[in-house]
Amino acid sequence: MGRTLAHHFHAVAQGPQQPPLPAVEGRTLARHRTPADHRAGQWTRQTCTAWVAAVNNLRVGDYVQQLAAHEKRAGQPVAPHTKAGYLTATRAFFRDLHECEWIPRRFDPLRALSTPRTIHAMLGPDPRVIADDIWAKLLWAGLNIEPEDLPTSLNSLRYPLELLRALSLTWLSSGLRSNEIVRLRVGCVRWQHDGFPIPGDSDEVLAREAVCLLDVPTHKTGTSFTKPVDPLLGKTIEAWQSVRPQQPKMLDRKTSEHVDLLFATRARRVANTYLNGTIIPALCRKAGVPTADVRGNITSHRARSTIASQLYNAKEPMTLFELQAWLGHRSPESTQHYAKITPNTLARAYNDAGYFARNQRTIEVLVDRDAVASGAAAAGEPWQYYDMGHGYCTYTFFEQCQHRMACARCDFYTPKASSKGQLLEAKDNLQRMLASIPLTDDERAAVDDGQVALEQLLERLVDVPTPTGSTPRQIGVPATATLLPILAITKRRHDE
């Protein structure tokens, strides 16, 4: 795309003729437009709309003569980043043409060729965390890697075993990008205890429970920094440094400095693709796990998101700002993409919140089968009784009654102390079932907080009509006599 645009910019500079469109735009619009529309000076807002729609519908293989490199993906939609790249290049193309006054300004490229929100929604970082069971197997494989685990004997002869172990464990525990791993320098591991440095020749590193610090060079988003890592990684790197042959200084392409690279031997550095191409497939074979899961291939960068997610969901988790410093991010917004809450942590927090338990209570309902079988229920006689603890309510729409937690002793209410209540309890053919009744905020407070909240609830309902039409004030039931049995029952059920 860039070479195509550069070619047309050069053609424009040779003469005053209108610049032709890049090849992809021209072939795409040729299906729908006349040849005159293929010149950049002929574009209008309608042409831009057609181009944005065509880019959004692009598929792999369209307008391509040779498809050998992408034959497996032929016919699939083009990646969102590719669509955004086409539109960005087109906007820059017309913006420069308008700025140089090579074509008349018929539209605003920033608005007419803006990336649709549907494409924007699919852009952005998407760290793919590896499942805990697969990650545990990969850790075991990295701690026990042997030369025969590599695909060919050539690699095991090219790189010493100490280098392979240090490289594997660095990927599995440091949370660094692959480019940062291969650019680590000799002496990047330091030890300290209680804030004081420990000499490199000390033999009491692990015995004194020292902290291992790893010096990370200048990276993608910031300058060099230091992060704590597991002491096992420090010992593994020191084991490789002790047998590492003397190597000439090599160019760090990020900083343009000549430095002693840690992962280098025979005057050659470890390639950036060695992790994804050799180390990770070898660890997957040794661990007995596939090289891909439902979220794609297991790559070097997925370890970074996996480690960050586990640190964020640990029993004593790192805070967002601590994790930001450990990952080396410039902004906490970047860290938020990596700090994923695992489903187990989310499920535990959801259960602790007790959403349904707090908003609903289960109440027992008695169904009088004799009333149903005899036809009395069809004639209007009560046939279901809601057990409120201190009595029964026969109101059919009990869940909609505003007085259900503070009964006003209406005609639907039957106290258990009455002969009818005792008869209901004594009947053998009553079918029992449970009904979940949602509670309002006032009712929930009455159950959780006690008598004061229940008294306030009754005071607010004193002038609200009951299902029979009369209000509690008209009935004249003393508040205390109504509240005490309700409070006792609700508190006992809540404690249970």
Secondary structure as UniProt FT lines:
FT   HELIX           2..13
FT   HELIX           23..29
FT   TURN            30..32
FT   HELIX           35..38
FT   HELIX           40..42
FT   HELIX           45..56
FT   TURN            60..63
FT   TURN            69..70
FT   HELIX           71..73
FT   TURN            74..75
FT   HELIX           80..99
FT   TURN            100..101
FT   HELIX           109..112
FT   HELIX           117..120
FT   TURN            121..122
FT   HELIX           132..143
FT   HELIX           147..149
FT   HELIX           153..158
FT   HELIX           161..173
FT   HELIX           178..182
FT   TURN            186..187
FT   STRAND          189..193
FT   TURN            194..195
FT   STRAND          196..197
FT   TURN            200..201
FT   TURN            205..209
FT   STRAND          211..216
FT   STRAND          225..229
FT   HELIX           231..243
FT   STRAND          250..252
FT   TURN            253..256
FT   STRAND          257..259
FT   STRAND          264..265
FT   TURN            266..267
FT   STRAND          268..269
FT   TURN            272..273
FT   HELIX           275..279
FT   HELIX           280..287
FT   STRAND          292..293
FT   TURN            294..295
FT   STRAND          296..297
FT   HELIX           300..312
FT   HELIX           320..327
FT   HELIX           332..338
FT   HELIX           343..353
FT   HELIX           355..359
FT   STRAND          360..368
FT   HELIX           369..374
FT   TURN            375..380
FT   STRAND          384..387
FT   STRAND          391..393
FT   TURN            396..397
FT   HELIX           398..400
FT   TURN            402..405
FT   TURN            411..412
FT   STRAND          413..415
FT   TURN            416..417
FT   HELIX           419..426
FT   STRAND          430..438
FT   HELIX           441..449
FT   HELIX           451..461
FT   TURN            462..463
FT   TURN            467..468
FT   HELIX           472..475
FT   HELIX           479..495
//
